Amino acid sequence: MRSKLIAVLSFLFVFSLMAENPKYVFLFIGDGMSSPQRSMTEAFLKKTKGEKLLINNFPVNAATKTSSANALVTDSAASGTAIACGEKTNNGRIGMSADNTRKIYSSAYEAKQAGKKIGIITSVTINHATPASFYGHRASRNEYYEIGLDLIDSGYDYFAGGAVASPNNEKSPAYKGDIYELAAKAGYKVVKTREDFHALSRENDANNKVIACGIEGPGYMPNYLDNHDGLLLTDFVKKGIELLDNPKGFFMMCEGGAIDVNCHANDAATVIFETLAFNDAVKVAYEFAQQHPQETLIVITGDHETGALTLGFANTGFRENIDKLALQKCSFGKVKDKLKDLGKNKPELEFDDIKPILTDCYSLKFDGPADDIMTVTAAEIEQLKAAFEKQYKAEKKNGNAVQVTAQKIFNAKVGIAWHSGGHSALPVITSAWGNGSERFNMGEFENTFISHTLKELVK
């Protein structure tokens, strides 16, 4: 019996090695997303809806190291380049070797060479570090205009999400004109409105190269917590599948870039909703994969952890109130804007004037019962008053003091703690499903392994 079992397993192993490479490859990158962000979001989802997070329930999971060539703590340029191109580089580099002497090429480039169509999607600017790593080659991630030129030169088929940053930088030594106009001249269909985006179709646009960037504004896409009605990552993934599908298949990279942005702000509620939006985008790919189970690979990873997030706070002991994160109604950035506008419109501002904003956005109660967790304590009021003085009354004003303090108070009440406003060296999790997913079942690996494996699988 044992020999028969070994023979069957051997056959299955050999068969898996002989199986054709996936026709469709999805790579999802949660910028700033590691196990704390994923765990926090699933805990919230379970408590509020009784559901699991899809990205946490893929069959293959591995710890993934993120250090760059010159630092234990990576930035998004070096980590994006490692994931995309398979080589460690210095922080700040995009698609270049650590010594800046060689261009290095991504799995998307290899897929393009193999005849696949390519889609690049993000919720931040399309020439930001992570998406740029799949098509750009620059010494610095800050060369936004030049990276925009690389985007056009890539010849990739579909770019969608946030706008092109610095699209018309006339100070650039490489200046040739507005990036959007140059893209149109190079054959791209540049889509600027929701109506035109929804009008894109396989019937009419399957042979077009498309740039659908900046539709929701001139920079990053709005946070989902602030804007439920705009285009989302799910829309861009759905449209990408429709436009890119062809006999040779496609490679699609989708980044949840706003996860990182809000981790930098230590904004747990907005991070949760951005992670849920990211998870919904993965669901679109997963639903497509159910129709093409032998032809599809989905890989999910993060480029690094941001914020040194921990689930638990000393003042709450072992209690957690993570479901109360739903009480936050505005992102950190939106609160900042509201407080800034208040200061402009009412020069002689008093502390009581900011209370309605903090109540509307964070559900903080200034006259609530003492046994209500959302009631602000006397100590918390003193913290807010001190922040108010720094932001509005001090000679050298601190423009973020009130919302930073309010955010900390809110996070503490729900049992969330942040230990940094920057990146950490915590490993991330790489998850996989589908044809080729078994190659990622290694327990732990460097982030460069993702690119090496995908380059083999896209051929």
LOZANU-197613 format. One line per 4 residues: for each residue x negated, y, z of C-alpha. Coordinates in nm, 4 decimals. Layout:
N
X/Y/Z | ...
***
This chain:
459
0.0000/0.0000/0.0000 | -0.2806/0.2363/0.0963 | -0.4624/0.1756/-0.2340 | -0.1434/0.2498/-0.4299
-0.0966/0.5753/-0.2392 | -0.4560/0.6781/-0.3113 | -0.4043/0.5966/-0.6799 | -0.0881/0.8112/-0.6944
-0.2559/1.1040/-0.5190 | -0.5574/1.0736/-0.7488 | -0.3295/1.0799/-1.0520 | -0.1477/1.3870/-0.9219
-0.4781/1.5616/-0.8530 | -0.6122/1.4855/-1.2021 | -0.2781/1.5888/-1.3531 | -0.2903/1.9217/-1.1709
-0.6379/1.9850/-1.3085 | -0.5143/1.9066/-1.6598 | -0.2066/2.1308/-1.6274 | -0.2008/2.4350/-1.8501
-0.2870/2.7698/-1.6990 | 0.0087/2.9896/-1.6029 | 0.1652/3.1922/-1.8793 | 0.2853/3.4596/-1.6378
0.0657/3.5976/-1.3583 | 0.1898/3.8412/-1.0940 | -0.0537/4.0010/-0.8502 | 0.1063/4.2044/-0.5710
-0.1177/4.4207/-0.3526 | 0.0133/4.5795/-0.0352 | -0.2257/4.8676/0.0225 | -0.3102/4.8856/0.3937
-0.1089/4.5678/0.4582 | -0.2445/4.2908/0.6797 | -0.0870/4.0476/0.9257 | 0.0344/4.3180/1.1724
0.2302/4.5013/0.9027 | 0.3755/4.1773/0.7689 | 0.4613/4.0476/1.1175 | 0.6197/4.3768/1.2244
0.8374/4.3891/0.9128 | 0.9523/4.0286/0.9478 | 1.0325/4.0791/1.3178 | 1.2427/4.3831/1.2241
1.4159/4.1966/0.9412 | 1.4965/3.8965/1.1619 | 1.6357/4.1146/1.4392 | 1.8439/4.3431/1.2168
1.9597/4.1018/0.9444 | 1.8611/3.7534/1.0586 | 1.6452/3.7117/0.7475 | 1.2858/3.6096/0.6780
1.0345/3.8068/0.4770 | 0.9740/3.6293/0.1450 | 0.6056/3.7234/0.1295 | 0.5500/3.5506/0.4659
0.7063/3.2266/0.3495 | 0.4997/3.1279/0.0479 | 0.3452/2.7783/0.0730 | -0.0193/2.8871/0.0409
-0.1784/3.1391/0.2783 | -0.5417/3.2273/0.3458 | -0.7317/3.4846/0.5478 | -0.9205/3.7218/0.3193
-1.2272/3.9264/0.4119 | -1.2373/4.2850/0.2897 | -1.5773/4.4437/0.3584 | -1.7386/4.6479/0.0801
-2.0976/4.6274/-0.0454 | -2.2126/4.9074/0.1848 | -1.9693/4.9028/0.4773 | -1.7835/4.6664/0.7079
-1.4738/4.8849/0.6680 | -1.3785/4.9189/0.3034 | -1.1931/5.1905/0.1202 | -0.9319/5.1182/-0.1471
-1.1724/5.1782/-0.4347 | -1.4226/4.9145/-0.3250 | -1.1572/4.6666/-0.2159 | -0.9502/4.7276/-0.5279
-1.2590/4.6696/-0.7410 | -1.3418/4.3493/-0.5516 | -0.9886/4.2132/-0.5964 | -0.9676/4.3240/-0.9588
-1.3210/4.2617/-1.0838 | -1.4689/4.0009/-0.8489 | -1.7745/4.1942/-0.7348 | -1.8425/4.3866/-0.4144
-1.9201/4.7524/-0.4709 | -1.9800/5.0621/-0.2602 | -1.6940/5.2565/-0.1094 | -1.5663/5.5091/-0.3611
-1.6647/5.3163/-0.6763 | -1.4047/5.2190/-0.9373 | -1.4933/4.9277/-1.1670 | -1.8655/4.9937/-1.1309
-2.1478/4.7976/-0.9696 | -2.2713/4.9075/-0.6286 | -2.5748/5.0814/-0.7822 | -2.3501/5.2464/-1.0440
-2.5487/5.1034/-1.3359 | -2.2955/4.8556/-1.4767 | -1.9294/4.8537/-1.5671 | -1.7512/4.5527/-1.4225
-1.4274/4.4207/-1.5662 | -1.1012/4.3087/-1.4113 | -0.8774/4.0058/-1.4359 | -0.6307/4.2312/-1.6211
-0.9004/4.3038/-1.8813 | -0.9690/3.9297/-1.9175 | -0.5968/3.8635/-1.9570 | -0.5816/4.1299/-2.2273
-0.8731/3.9644/-2.4076 | -0.6828/3.6357/-2.3910 | -0.3855/3.7919/-2.5694 | -0.1569/3.8560/-2.2741
0.0296/4.1806/-2.2271 | -0.0656/4.3877/-1.9227 | 0.1458/4.5836/-1.6750 | 0.0146/4.8079/-1.3947
0.2657/4.9375/-1.1368 | 0.2250/5.1398/-0.8170 | 0.4248/5.3550/-0.5763 | 0.1410/5.6090/-0.5568
-0.0318/5.7884/-0.8426 | -0.1166/5.5582/-1.1321 | -0.4831/5.6698/-1.1321 | -0.5189/5.6129/-0.7578
-0.7926/5.3771/-0.6394 | -0.6178/5.0394/-0.6443 | -0.4433/5.0559/-0.9842 | -0.7471/5.2324/-1.1333
-0.9653/4.9352/-1.0362 | -0.7887/4.7264/-1.2990 | -0.8761/4.9554/-1.5908 | -1.1178/5.2305/-1.4788
-1.4957/5.2598/-1.4590 | -1.6086/5.5586/-1.2528 | -1.8689/5.6374/-0.9887 | -1.6048/5.8096/-0.7787
-1.2395/5.7385/-0.7156 | -1.1890/6.1161/-0.7076 | -1.2516/6.1514/-1.0820 | -0.8772/6.1442/-1.1392
-0.8747/6.3111/-1.4794 | -1.1520/6.0869/-1.6103 | -0.9719/5.7800/-1.4743 | -0.6670/5.9026/-1.6650
-0.8762/5.8876/-1.9812 | -0.9758/5.5310/-1.8892 | -0.6073/5.4454/-1.8528 | -0.5424/5.5479/-2.2125
-0.8551/5.3733/-2.3387 | -0.7538/5.0467/-2.1704 | -0.4770/4.9910/-2.4240 | -0.2706/4.8177/-2.1542
0.0940/4.7810/-2.2409 | 0.2929/4.9150/-1.9453 | 0.2118/5.1667/-1.6726 | 0.4841/5.2572/-1.4232
0.5342/5.4254/-1.0869 | 0.3791/5.7402/-0.9452 | 0.2545/6.0234/-1.1625 | -0.0895/6.0740/-1.3165
-0.2878/6.2810/-1.0666 | -0.4688/6.5875/-1.2096 | -0.3351/6.5209/-1.5607 | -0.4562/6.8499/-1.7066
-0.7806/6.9264/-1.5235 | -0.9452/7.1812/-1.7512 | -1.2496/7.1960/-1.5212 | -1.3421/6.8371/-1.5996
-1.6591/6.8020/-1.8145 | -1.4680/6.5312/-2.0026 | -1.1609/6.7483/-2.0654 | -0.9760/6.6650/-2.3866
-0.6253/6.7845/-2.3090 | -0.3251/6.6825/-2.1011 | -0.3319/6.3091/-2.0189 | 0.0360/6.2588/-2.1012
-0.0044/6.4313/-2.4374 | -0.3210/6.2358/-2.5140 | -0.1405/5.9124/-2.4251 | 0.1420/5.9984/-2.6647
-0.1112/6.0659/-2.9414 | -0.2721/5.7292/-2.8652 | 0.0565/5.5518/-2.9299 | 0.2127/5.5362/-2.5838
0.5817/5.6029/-2.5374 | 0.5779/5.8471/-2.2458 | 0.9004/5.8243/-2.0456 | 0.9853/6.1231/-1.8237
1.3451/6.0736/-1.7034 | 1.5438/5.8003/-1.5305 | 1.7842/5.7934/-1.8231 | 1.5034/5.7313/-2.0725
1.3518/5.4694/-1.8425 | 1.6772/5.2756/-1.8137 | 1.7190/5.3049/-2.1913 | 1.3935/5.1148/-2.2514
1.4800/4.7716/-2.3867 | 1.3176/4.4571/-2.5127 | 1.5058/4.4971/-2.8393 | 1.3733/4.8481/-2.9077
1.0487/4.8737/-2.7097 | 0.8885/4.5281/-2.6915 | 0.6225/4.6450/-2.9374 | 0.5680/4.9811/-2.7694
0.3061/5.0683/-2.5118 | 0.4846/5.2533/-2.2325 | 0.3891/5.5026/-1.9614 | 0.6775/5.5489/-1.7166
0.4936/5.7514/-1.4516 | 0.5951/6.0571/-1.2544 | 0.9670/6.0184/-1.3146 | 1.0356/6.0595/-0.9420
0.8059/6.3602/-0.9039 | 0.4576/6.4975/-0.9761 | 0.2765/6.2773/-0.7232 | 0.3582/5.9662/-0.5208
0.7015/5.8074/-0.5427 | 0.9260/5.9263/-0.2540 | 0.9343/5.7087/0.0569 | 1.2276/5.4699/0.0526
1.3307/5.5937/0.3979 | 1.3785/5.9429/0.2505 | 1.5232/5.8515/-0.0885 | 1.7340/5.5406/-0.1497
1.8675/5.6616/-0.4827 | 1.5522/5.6950/-0.6933 | 1.3646/5.4389/-0.8980 | 1.1959/5.1711/-0.6846
0.9213/4.9142/-0.7374 | 1.1959/4.6600/-0.8095 | 1.3113/4.8680/-1.1071 | 0.9598/4.8905/-1.2477
0.8951/4.5168/-1.2067 | 1.2285/4.4239/-1.3691 | 1.1641/4.6524/-1.6648 | 0.8065/4.5301/-1.6904
0.9207/4.1696/-1.7183 | 1.1704/4.2673/-1.9873 | 0.9188/4.4600/-2.1963 | 0.6112/4.2419/-2.1463
0.7516/3.8937/-2.1994 | 0.6089/3.7364/-2.5144 | 0.4844/3.3951/-2.6372 | 0.1396/3.4433/-2.4789
0.2723/3.5737/-2.1485 | 0.1638/3.8649/-1.9319 | -0.0398/3.9791/-1.6321 | 0.1312/4.2227/-1.3965
-0.0261/4.4018/-1.0993 | 0.2133/4.5782/-0.8636 | 0.0852/4.7852/-0.5713 | 0.2827/4.8950/-0.2668
0.0607/5.1998/-0.2210 | 0.2907/5.3880/0.0167 | 0.2392/5.1230/0.2854 | -0.1143/5.2549/0.3294
-0.0097/5.6217/0.3145 | 0.2310/5.5750/0.6045 | -0.0051/5.3548/0.8031 | -0.2481/5.6484/0.7946
0.0319/5.8568/0.9498 | 0.1001/5.5807/1.2082 | 0.4619/5.5859/1.0904 | 0.5847/5.2354/1.1742
0.9442/5.2755/1.0557 | 0.8440/5.4091/0.7141 | 0.5815/5.1341/0.6843 | 0.8521/4.8750/0.7474
1.0792/5.0145/0.4781 | 0.7915/5.0410/0.2296 | 0.6960/4.6787/0.3065 | 1.0591/4.5764/0.2532
1.0587/4.7604/-0.0810 | 0.7373/4.5739/-0.1690 | 0.8975/4.2451/-0.0615 | 1.1995/4.3222/-0.2827
0.9658/4.3703/-0.5792 | 0.8142/4.0282/-0.5074 | 1.1687/3.8858/-0.5011 | 1.2174/4.0033/-0.8605
0.9072/3.8110/-0.9683 | 1.0114/3.5095/-0.7613 | 1.3563/3.5013/-0.9232 | 1.1875/3.5142/-1.2649
0.9538/3.2355/-1.1542 | 1.2470/3.0105/-1.0664 | 1.3373/3.0202/-1.4353 | 0.9758/2.9462/-1.5371
0.8408/2.7355/-1.2473 | 0.5653/2.5586/-1.4420 | 0.4500/2.8752/-1.6154 | 0.4307/3.1300/-1.3335
0.1803/3.2202/-1.0622 | 0.2516/3.4801/-0.7926 | -0.0304/3.6028/-0.5687 | 0.0201/3.8482/-0.2825
-0.2601/4.0178/-0.0903 | -0.3641/4.3398/0.0799 | -0.6728/4.5448/0.0066 | -0.7407/4.6201/0.3759
-0.5578/4.6938/0.7010 | -0.4792/5.0549/0.7909 | -0.4086/5.2002/1.1342 | -0.5287/4.9137/1.3586
-0.1644/4.8351/1.4292 | -0.0641/4.6246/1.7290 | 0.2790/4.4940/1.8208 | 0.3189/4.5768/2.1878
0.2643/4.8755/2.4153 | 0.1586/4.8817/2.7814 | 0.4541/5.0889/2.9015 | 0.7079/4.8434/2.7603
0.5399/4.5312/2.9017 | 0.6622/4.2198/2.7235 | 0.9820/4.3875/2.6114 | 1.0143/4.4913/2.2491
1.2694/4.7109/2.0836 | 1.1546/4.6725/1.7264 | 1.5104/4.6855/1.5927 | 1.5285/5.0453/1.7173
1.2848/5.1444/1.4426 | 1.6041/5.1724/1.2369 | 1.6851/5.4814/1.4464 | 1.4122/5.6780/1.2657
1.5818/5.8552/0.9739 | 1.2938/6.0529/0.8174 | 0.9366/5.9699/0.7247 | 0.6448/6.1424/0.8960
0.5984/6.3596/0.5877 | 0.9635/6.4647/0.5802 | 0.9545/6.5600/0.9501 | 0.6423/6.7656/0.8797
0.8215/6.9500/0.5986 | 1.1269/7.0201/0.8145 | 0.9153/7.1630/1.0973 | 0.7090/7.3684/0.8543
1.0222/7.5157/0.6966 | 1.1646/7.5904/1.0409 | 0.8537/7.7899/1.1295 | 0.8761/7.9904/0.8063
1.2440/8.0707/0.8429 | 1.2285/8.1601/1.2126 | 0.9023/8.3356/1.3076 | 1.0007/8.3774/1.6753
1.0418/8.0064/1.7305 | 1.1146/7.8575/2.0732 | 1.0735/7.4982/2.1908 | 1.4495/7.4341/2.1944
1.4609/7.5147/1.8216 | 1.2681/7.1993/1.7295 | 1.4844/6.9633/1.9347 | 1.7578/6.9146/1.6689
1.4984/6.8040/1.4120 | 1.3458/6.5519/1.6521 | 1.6908/6.4222/1.7403 | 1.8020/6.3952/1.3765
1.4808/6.2296/1.2575 | 1.3730/6.0181/1.5563 | 1.7007/5.9843/1.7496 | 1.5242/6.1281/2.0560
1.7717/6.2380/2.3237 | 1.6845/6.5425/2.5348 | 1.9944/6.5193/2.7562 | 2.0644/6.1475/2.7459
2.1079/5.9052/3.0379 | 1.7897/5.7980/3.2152 | 1.8484/5.4302/3.1371 | 1.8622/5.4962/2.7606
1.5252/5.4134/2.6051 | 1.5639/5.6971/2.3544 | 1.6025/5.9611/2.6262 | 1.2884/6.1748/2.6447
1.1235/6.1605/2.9860 | 0.9882/6.4612/3.1737 | 0.6319/6.3546/3.0870 | 0.7218/6.3220/2.7182
0.8822/6.6658/2.7183 | 0.5605/6.8109/2.8546 | 0.3672/6.6386/2.5753 | 0.6033/6.7845/2.3157
0.5839/7.1319/2.4694 | 0.2040/7.1216/2.4606 | 0.2182/7.0132/2.0944 | 0.4655/7.2931/2.0207
0.2227/7.5493/2.1649 | -0.0618/7.4094/1.9508 | 0.1453/7.4122/1.6318 | 0.3308/7.7415/1.6609
0.1788/7.9621/1.9328 | -0.1976/7.9008/1.9423 | -0.4337/8.1411/1.7697 | -0.5736/7.8517/1.5631
-0.2579/7.6571/1.4821 | -0.2455/7.2777/1.4489 | 0.0136/7.2237/1.1762 | 0.0780/6.8574/1.2583
0.0832/6.8588/1.6384 | 0.4581/6.8250/1.6963 | 0.5275/6.5441/1.4517 | 0.2145/6.3520/1.5568
0.3262/6.3689/1.9207 | 0.6895/6.2860/1.8405 | 0.5769/5.9902/1.6281 | 0.3635/5.8549/1.9139
0.6504/5.8901/2.1595 | 0.8923/5.7152/1.9249 | 0.6458/5.4320/1.8499 | 0.5818/5.3762/2.2203
0.9544/5.3513/2.2933 | 0.9941/5.0685/2.0408 | 0.6775/4.8846/2.1487 | 0.4401/4.9735/1.8659
0.0839/5.1006/1.9083 | -0.1681/5.2323/1.6574 | -0.5380/5.2641/1.7352 | -0.6629/5.4460/1.4269
-0.5588/5.6854/1.1557 | -0.7959/5.5109/0.9144 | -0.8809/5.1660/0.7838 | -0.9906/4.8711/0.9954
-1.2032/4.5637/0.9207 | -0.9222/4.3208/1.0017 | -0.8919/4.0453/0.7382 | -0.5776/4.0465/0.5248
-0.3597/3.7544/0.4191 | -0.3462/3.6227/0.0633 | -0.0349/3.4200/-0.0207 | 0.0422/3.2301/-0.3392
0.3181/3.0358/-0.5112 | 0.3379/2.8488/-0.8404 | 0.1054/2.7165/-1.1065 | -0.2513/2.7569/-0.9795
-0.1536/2.8483/-0.6238 | -0.3358/2.5454/-0.4839 | -0.6668/2.7097/-0.5749 | -0.6045/2.9669/-0.3024
-0.5476/2.7010/-0.0366 | -0.8937/2.7415/0.1182 | -0.8232/2.8798/0.4645 | -1.0510/3.1811/0.4241
-1.2392/3.3545/0.1428 | -1.3800/3.6869/0.0295 | -1.1488/3.9188/-0.1643 | -1.3706/3.8733/-0.4712
-1.2452/3.5139/-0.4907 | -0.9050/3.6416/-0.6037 | -1.0505/3.7920/-0.9198 | -1.2762/3.4938/-0.9943
-0.9774/3.2599/-0.9720 | -0.7405/3.4773/-1.1721 | -0.9984/3.5269/-1.4457 | -1.0076/3.1500/-1.4892
-0.6300/3.1203/-1.4828 | -0.5443/3.3954/-1.7324 | -0.7431/3.2354/-2.0144
***
